[in-house]
Amino acid sequence: MNLLKKIINLFQAYKSGPLSGLFWKTITAKKLDISKSLNPADMSPCALIILQHNPHQIGGVEQESLKMAEWFFGHHPDLHVLMYYFEPLRRTTSLLTAQGSKVINLGYFENSTEKNLEWILNNYSIKIAVIEHLANHSLNYPAKLNERQIPTALFIHDFHYLYDKYHPKNFELSPTDEMKSWWQNIMQYNNLQVVFNSEFSRQKYSELLNQNFNPKSIISYPL
């Protein structure tokens, strides 16, 4: 099964799952020290979901990612799911893991640099990654995942990756040079699949970046 089919299956219709009604507390989480490795490292196969915000505090797109995680639990009980997201109130990033109905808060990082992701990749056996959003994270995450040859889906549901703004007022403006260069690089990654939330967003990205994005790579909300 190719990557796109795997990601589409991952985003199947929501079904009541082991995460329903859970509240992931982060207030008492411990600080994660990226200078120290886990001993031993957790080599259980994992799926990594990178979120913009804490899904239980923000809602919206992040809540849809929870639905995706619940579906994943139901169909892949042998896999752990790691959720890595930004905590807007504390200005930190948190890491949680779950398998079945068991959810464990692993701790938090003080920032959102690619060094955090490297620590995760060094200490957990990541088999697939889904990037819900890179806002509040590092644009270097796709490169780090590609270096490890980890199949990755980059989900596009706004225009942050053109103008560094979610909803620009003027689409006639050219994307920033930084974002043009970033797209030129990531489009060379064999392990990356770009997935859009609508035909409108796919067309705008295609026009403004002069890229031929797959018209079938669309997954609409709500799930």
N, C-alpha and C positions, 0 to 999 in steps of 0.2 A: 504494500500500500504506500503510495507516494505521500509526501509531507502534507500537501494541501488537503488530501482526503482525511489524513489523520487529524488535522486541525479542524476541518469541518465537522468530523465526528465528535471532536472535543467540545464543540459549540452546539451540540444537539439540544433539543427542547428540554426545558427544566423539568426534573422529576424530584419529588420529595426525597431527600437523601439524609445522610448522617449529619450534615452541617446545619440542617433546618433548626432555627431557634437558638443556635449557639451564639454566645457573645465572647469574643476573644479579648480578654483583658490584657492590657499592656502596661499598666501603671507599675506593677511590681516586677517587671522584667529586669533581668540582669544585663549589664553592659557586656557586649562581645568584644574581645580583644583580638584584633586581626593579626597581632604579632605572635599569637600562639595558636597552634593547630589543635584540633580535637584529638584526643588520645583515648581510644582509637578513632579514626575517621569513620563516619557513618557511610558504609558502602551499599546500603539498601538503595535500590533504584528509585529515583525521584523525578517528578515533573516540577519545574520551577515556573511560577507565575509572578511576574514583576508588575506591581500596581503603582499607580500614581499616588493614591491615598489609602488610608485605613478604610476598608470597605464597610465596616460597621459604624463608622462615624460620618462618612460622606454620602454614600449611596450612589444612585445613578449608574454610570458605567461600571464602577467597582462592584456594585451588587450583581450585575450581570456576570462578572468574573467569578463571583461566588457560585452562581448557578452552574457555570462551566466546571468548577472544582467539584461540586456535588455530583454532577454527571460522571466526571472522571473517576471519583471514588467508587461509584456504583458499578462501573464497567472494568475497573482495573484495581481490584482490592489488594493486589500484591505490591502496588506502588505507593510510596509516600508522595504527598504534595507539599512543596515548600512555597509559601507565600511571602514575598518580600515587598514591603510597601513603606511609604513615607507617613510619618506621624506629624500632622501640621501643628498640633498643640505643643508638642515637645521639641519639634524641629529635629527629629531623629528618624532613622529607618529601622523597622522591626522585621524580624524573621520568625515565622511560625511553621510548624510541620504538622501533618495530619495523616492518619492511616485509619480508614474506617471511621468510627465515631470518636477516636482518640485524637485530641488536639493539644499540642504542646507549644507553649511560647518559648522559643529558644533564646530570645534576648533582643537587644537593639544595638545599632551602630550609631556613632555620634554624627555621621555625615553620610553622603550618598555617592561616594567616589567609586571608581572601578575597582579599587583595592578591596572593597567590601565584596564585590562580585567574585573577584579572584579567590578570596577566602572561602566563599560558599562553594565554588567549583573545586577547590582543593580538598574540601572536607566532606563533600557530599557527592554521590554518584548521580549526576544530572543526566537524564536520558533525552529529555525534550524540554523546551522553554517556550513560554508564551509571554510576550511583552505587551501588556495592556496599555501602558504609556510610559514614556521616558521623562516626562516632566518631573522635576524634583530628583531626577537620577542623572546618570552620565550618558552622553551620546556614544560613549565608547563601549557600552554594554554589548551591542551586536558584534563588534570586532572581537571582544573577549570570548563570546560564545562561539563564534566562527573558528577561532584559533583552536578550540577544543573539538571542533566538528560536531557540535550539538545542534540537531534540527531545531530551528527557531521560527516562530511566527511573530511578526511585527504587526500589531493591529492598529489601523489608522481610522480614527473616528472624529478627527478635527484637523486643523491646519497648522498645528504646532510645528510640524516638520518642514514647513515652507517659510514661515515668517517669524517663528518663535511666538506666535499668537494663536489662540485657539480658534477664534472666529474673526478674521480680518474683514474690514469694511470694503476694501478695494482689491479685487482679484487681478487687476490689471498690472499691479506691481510685480516686479521680478522677485523670485525667492532670494534670500540673502546668499552671499557668496559662501558663507560657512555651510549652509544647508545644501547648496548645490554640490559642494565638494563632498559632503557627508553622503549624499545619495549616490554620487559616482562611485564611492568606495563600497557601500553596502550592496549595491546592485551586482557586484562581482562575487558576492558570497554564495557559494553553492548550497549552503545549509540554511539559507534564509528564505522565508516565504512572506511576502507582504500581503496582508488581508485588509480589505476596506469594508466600511459599514454601509456604504451606499454607492450606487453608480455615479452619483454627482461628485462625491469625493474622489472616486477613482479617475473620473474624467479630468477634474481640475489638476490633480497631481500629474496625470499623463501629459496634459497640455503645458503646464508650467515647467515641468522638468524634462520635457521631450523624451519621455520614457514610455515604453509599451507595456503597461501593466496588464496582467491576465484578467480579462473581463469576468472570468468565472470565480475569481478570488474575492467574493463578497459574502459577508455574514451580517445580517441585519439584526438590530435590536428592536424590541425586546426579544430575548430568546424564547 
